[in-house]
């Protein structure tokens, strides 16, 4: 895939998750699972890991288990309601450490089951576990609408991710695209936070809090997107379809944890 196609995929995934954040929790969990599965589909190829099918499989299992755990842990039986009031402000990541621990065990089992003599064992373990960590962190998006910031926070952060990705699709070299991504992410986050305040969607938080949240998360989104572009550009397999899907999904997946942390610290 070309750089522009990868960036367009990142922007499309960001839009899908942002829209799903305003719907029922189950819909958001499905959207996050799709992001995680796309990440898993090309993770081993992107990092050029041995035993790629097994590594992709265990990352995919983490990508499926984490949203389910976050969904059940946050909403319980109220899975079909669109953000029930009782759940607002109650969103936590308490269910994800258990998923991460089980994913680590599965990664070790995968290595034990390898029949190729286990070459590059350490590289395979660390690469696979890193992919699992990214997939688990993606489940943070499931929890974000249940915080006090609400689904508006997802829209602000993902707008910044999409803008930074589109800037990275330009013809300029990385030394130019990196700073431009930071500026585009921060500016888009700031603008989106203003729109949230004007629309009255940021209930319970001041305009200053939303502005700080938008700028901080926008800078993080720009850094993530530029970093992944740099990694893909230096990897021989970075332009294959599978690897490009992982590159496209990673910023959306990783931005969820940043959105949750900044939202909790700044908005509450």
C-alpha positions as CSV (number, residue, x, y, z in Angstrom):
1,X,0.0,0.0,0.0
2,X,1.1,3.5,-0.7
3,X,1.7,6.1,2.1
4,X,-1.5,7.9,1.1
5,X,-3.6,4.7,1.2
6,X,-2.2,3.9,4.6
7,X,-3.0,7.4,5.9
8,X,-6.5,7.2,4.4
9,X,-7.1,3.9,6.2
10,X,-6.0,5.4,9.5
11,X,-8.4,8.3,9.0
12,X,-11.2,6.0,8.0
13,X,-10.7,3.8,11.1
14,X,-10.6,6.9,13.3
15,X,-13.9,8.1,11.9
16,X,-15.5,4.6,12.4
17,X,-14.4,4.5,16.1
18,X,-15.4,8.1,16.7
19,X,-18.9,7.5,15.3
20,X,-19.3,4.2,17.2
21,X,-18.4,6.0,20.5
22,X,-21.8,7.8,20.3
23,X,-23.7,4.6,19.8
24,X,-24.4,1.5,22.0
25,X,-21.3,0.1,23.8
26,X,-21.5,-3.1,21.9
27,X,-21.1,-1.2,18.6
28,X,-18.0,0.6,19.9
29,X,-16.5,-2.7,21.1
30,X,-17.0,-4.2,17.7
31,X,-15.3,-1.2,16.0
32,X,-12.4,-1.5,18.4
33,X,-12.1,-5.3,17.7
34,X,-11.9,-4.5,14.0
35,X,-9.0,-2.1,14.6
36,X,-7.3,-4.7,16.7
37,X,-7.7,-7.5,14.1
38,X,-6.3,-5.2,11.4
39,X,-3.4,-4.6,13.7
40,X,-2.9,-8.3,14.2
41,X,-3.2,-9.1,10.5
42,X,0.1,-7.4,9.7
43,X,1.9,-7.1,13.0
44,X,4.3,-10.1,12.5
45,X,5.0,-9.1,8.9
46,X,5.7,-5.5,9.9
47,X,8.3,-6.6,12.5
48,X,9.5,-9.5,10.4
49,X,8.9,-12.0,13.2
50,X,9.5,-15.7,12.8
51,X,6.4,-18.0,13.1
52,X,4.3,-15.2,11.7
53,X,0.9,-17.1,11.6
54,X,1.2,-18.0,15.3
55,X,2.2,-14.5,16.3
56,X,-0.7,-12.9,14.4
57,X,-3.1,-15.4,15.9
58,X,-2.1,-14.7,19.5
59,X,-2.3,-10.9,18.9
60,X,-5.7,-11.4,17.3
61,X,-6.9,-13.3,20.4
62,X,-5.8,-10.4,22.6
63,X,-7.6,-8.0,20.1
64,X,-10.8,-9.9,20.6
65,X,-10.6,-10.5,24.3
66,X,-9.7,-7.0,25.4
67,X,-12.8,-5.2,24.1
68,X,-15.1,-7.9,25.5
69,X,-13.4,-7.6,28.9
70,X,-13.7,-3.8,28.9
71,X,-17.3,-4.0,27.7
72,X,-18.4,-6.4,30.4
73,X,-16.3,-4.7,33.1
74,X,-17.7,-1.3,32.4
75,X,-21.3,-1.9,31.3
76,X,-22.1,-5.4,32.7
77,X,-25.6,-6.4,31.5
78,X,-26.4,-3.0,30.0
79,X,-24.7,-3.7,26.7
80,X,-27.5,-2.6,24.3
81,X,-28.2,0.8,25.8
82,X,-26.5,3.8,24.4
83,X,-24.3,5.0,27.4
84,X,-26.7,4.4,30.3
85,X,-26.5,7.3,32.8
86,X,-25.5,4.9,35.6
87,X,-22.3,4.1,33.8
88,X,-21.2,7.7,33.1
89,X,-18.1,8.4,35.1
90,X,-17.6,4.8,36.1
91,X,-15.4,3.8,33.2
92,X,-12.1,2.2,34.4
93,X,-9.5,-0.1,32.9
94,X,-9.6,-2.5,35.8
95,X,-10.5,-5.5,33.5
96,X,-7.6,-5.0,31.1
97,X,-4.6,-6.1,33.3
98,X,-6.1,-9.5,33.6
99,X,-6.4,-9.7,29.8
100,X,-2.8,-8.6,29.4
101,X,-1.6,-11.2,31.8
102,X,-3.4,-14.0,30.0
103,X,-2.2,-12.7,26.7
104,X,1.4,-13.0,28.0
105,X,0.8,-16.6,28.9
106,X,-0.6,-17.3,25.5
107,X,2.5,-15.8,23.9
108,X,4.7,-18.2,25.9
109,X,2.5,-21.1,25.0
110,X,2.8,-20.2,21.3
111,X,6.6,-20.3,21.6
112,X,6.4,-23.7,23.3
113,X,4.3,-25.0,20.4
114,X,6.7,-23.9,17.7
115,X,8.2,-26.7,15.7
116,X,10.8,-24.7,13.7
117,X,13.5,-25.0,16.3
118,X,12.6,-21.6,17.8
119,X,15.1,-19.3,16.0
120,X,15.1,-15.7,17.1
121,X,13.2,-16.7,20.2
122,X,13.6,-13.4,22.2
123,X,12.8,-11.3,19.2
124,X,9.6,-13.4,18.6
125,X,8.5,-13.1,22.2
126,X,9.1,-9.4,22.5
127,X,7.5,-8.6,19.2
128,X,4.4,-10.7,19.8
129,X,3.9,-9.3,23.3
130,X,4.3,-5.8,22.1
131,X,1.6,-6.4,19.5
132,X,-0.6,-7.9,22.2
133,X,0.0,-4.8,24.4
134,X,-1.1,-2.5,21.5
135,X,-4.3,-4.6,21.0
136,X,-5.1,-4.5,24.7
137,X,-4.6,-0.8,24.9
138,X,-7.0,-0.3,22.0
139,X,-9.8,-1.5,24.3
140,X,-9.4,1.8,26.2
141,X,-11.7,3.3,23.6
142,X,-14.5,1.1,25.0
143,X,-14.2,2.7,28.4
144,X,-13.7,6.4,27.2
145,X,-17.5,7.1,26.6
146,X,-18.2,6.0,30.2
147,X,-15.9,8.6,31.7
148,X,-17.0,12.1,32.7
149,X,-15.6,13.4,29.4
150,X,-18.1,11.2,27.5
151,X,-17.9,10.2,23.8
152,X,-17.0,13.8,22.9
153,X,-13.4,13.0,24.0
154,X,-13.2,10.1,21.5
155,X,-14.3,12.5,18.7
156,X,-11.7,15.1,19.7
157,X,-8.8,12.7,19.9
158,X,-9.7,10.7,16.8
159,X,-10.1,13.9,14.8
160,X,-6.5,14.8,15.7
161,X,-5.4,11.3,14.7
162,X,-7.1,11.5,11.3
163,X,-5.7,15.0,10.6
164,X,-2.1,13.9,11.6
165,X,-2.4,10.8,9.4
166,X,-3.6,12.8,6.4
167,X,-0.7,15.2,6.8
168,X,1.7,12.3,6.8
169,X,0.3,11.2,3.5
170,X,1.9,14.3,1.9
171,X,4.9,14.1,-0.5
172,X,7.3,15.8,2.0
173,X,10.1,14.0,3.7
174,X,9.8,12.7,7.2
175,X,11.8,15.5,8.7
176,X,9.0,17.8,7.5
177,X,6.1,15.5,7.9
178,X,6.9,14.9,11.6
179,X,6.6,18.5,12.8
180,X,3.7,19.1,10.5
181,X,1.9,16.1,12.0
182,X,2.4,17.5,15.5
183,X,1.1,20.9,14.5
184,X,-1.9,19.4,12.6
185,X,-2.8,17.1,15.5
186,X,-2.6,19.9,18.1
187,X,-4.5,22.3,15.9
188,X,-7.2,19.8,15.1
189,X,-7.5,18.8,18.8
190,X,-7.8,22.4,19.8
191,X,-10.4,23.1,17.1
192,X,-12.4,20.0,17.9
193,X,-12.4,20.8,21.6
194,X,-13.8,24.3,20.8
195,X,-16.6,22.7,18.8
196,X,-17.4,20.3,21.6
197,X,-17.7,23.3,24.0
198,X,-19.8,25.3,21.6
199,X,-22.1,22.3,20.9
200,X,-22.5,21.8,24.7
201,X,-21.3,18.2,24.5
202,X,-18.5,18.8,27.0
203,X,-20.9,18.8,30.0
204,X,-19.2,19.1,33.4
205,X,-15.9,20.5,32.2
206,X,-14.7,24.0,31.5
207,X,-13.6,25.2,28.1
208,X,-10.0,25.5,29.4
209,X,-10.0,21.8,30.4
210,X,-11.3,20.8,27.0
211,X,-8.7,23.0,25.2
212,X,-5.8,21.5,27.3
213,X,-7.2,18.0,26.6
214,X,-7.5,18.7,22.9
215,X,-4.0,20.1,22.5
216,X,-2.3,17.5,24.6
217,X,-4.0,14.6,22.9
218,X,-3.5,16.2,19.5
219,X,0.2,16.4,20.1
220,X,0.3,12.8,21.1
221,X,-1.7,11.8,18.0
222,X,0.7,13.6,15.8
223,X,3.7,12.0,17.5
224,X,2.1,8.5,17.1
225,X,1.3,8.9,13.5
226,X,4.7,10.4,12.5
227,X,6.5,7.7,14.5
228,X,4.6,4.9,12.8
229,X,5.3,6.4,9.4
230,X,9.0,6.6,10.2
231,X,9.0,2.9,11.3
232,X,7.2,1.7,8.2
233,X,9.5,3.7,6.0
234,X,12.6,1.9,7.5
235,X,11.1,-1.6,7.3
236,X,11.4,-3.6,4.1
237,X,8.0,-5.1,4.5
238,X,6.4,-1.9,5.6
239,X,4.6,-1.3,2.2
240,X,3.0,-4.8,1.9
241,X,-0.8,-4.8,2.3
242,X,-0.7,-6.7,5.6
243,X,2.0,-4.6,7.2
244,X,0.4,-1.4,6.0
245,X,-2.9,-2.4,7.7
246,X,-0.9,-2.7,11.0
247,X,0.7,0.6,10.4
248,X,-2.7,2.2,9.7
249,X,-4.4,0.6,12.7
250,X,-1.7,1.2,15.3
251,X,-2.2,5.0,15.8
252,X,-5.9,4.5,16.3
253,X,-5.3,1.6,18.7
254,X,-2.7,3.4,20.8
255,X,-4.5,6.7,21.0
256,X,-7.2,5.2,23.1
257,X,-5.0,4.8,26.2
258,X,-3.7,8.4,25.8
259,X,-7.2,9.7,25.5
260,X,-8.3,7.9,28.6
261,X,-5.3,9.1,30.7
262,X,-5.5,12.7,29.6
263,X,-9.2,12.8,29.9
264,X,-9.1,11.4,33.4
265,X,-6.3,13.8,34.5
266,X,-7.7,17.0,33.0
267,X,-11.4,16.5,32.8
268,X,-12.0,14.0,35.6
